[in-house]
Amino acid sequence: MTTENTEIDKEMDDVTLDNNATEEQIVADELSVEEQLTQDLAKEKDKYLRLFAEFENYKRRTSKERIDLYKTANQEVLLAMLPVLDDFDRALVEILKSEDELLLKGVELIHEKLKSTLVSKGLEQVDVKAGDSFDADFAEAITQIPAPNMKGKIVDVLEKGYKLGDKIIRFPKVVIGQ
């Protein structure tokens, strides 16, 4: 009987080992399923965060574009008014030569009203004057003249430049020394 019991015990041990191995494999499969689900969740969270960040960037960019568009919406109208402003400047120079004080005051009033209206709409004059160093980013060189002591500097400003906000809408036209 002892040999029979030993064989039965062996068989029972084998069955128990097989059951334990099967249970461990099932637990290992369950862990891998849990790990798989955890990885999938992490991927979806990453995807969601990236999509959310992209949408926030889109909102910020379109908002900035809308503000920029609003700031420069009247650019065409202001560009059309600049020759009128230039004509007023030339008219003032000629009227100053005459002796008519009333005419001078009237034209000055109209000139100031036009300038203040354009400034209220965001128009600013680009500050460039004779003697400044020439910078191609802020002025347009029309011609160069020989001027030994003014080499690379602005000799004369032929036409004023204007900017709308931070954007230059008309570059000042200048003569530079050579």
Protein Blocks (a to p, Z undefined) as FASTA:
>chain_A
ZZmmmmmmmmmmmmmmmmmmmmmmmmmmmmmmmmmmmmmmmmmmmmmmmmmmmmmmmmmm
mmmmmmmmmmmmmmmmmmmmmmmmmmmmmmmmmmmmpmblklmmmmmmmmmmmmmmmmmn
opacddddehiacdfklcccfbdcddfklgoiafbdfbdcddehjbcfbdcdddddZZ
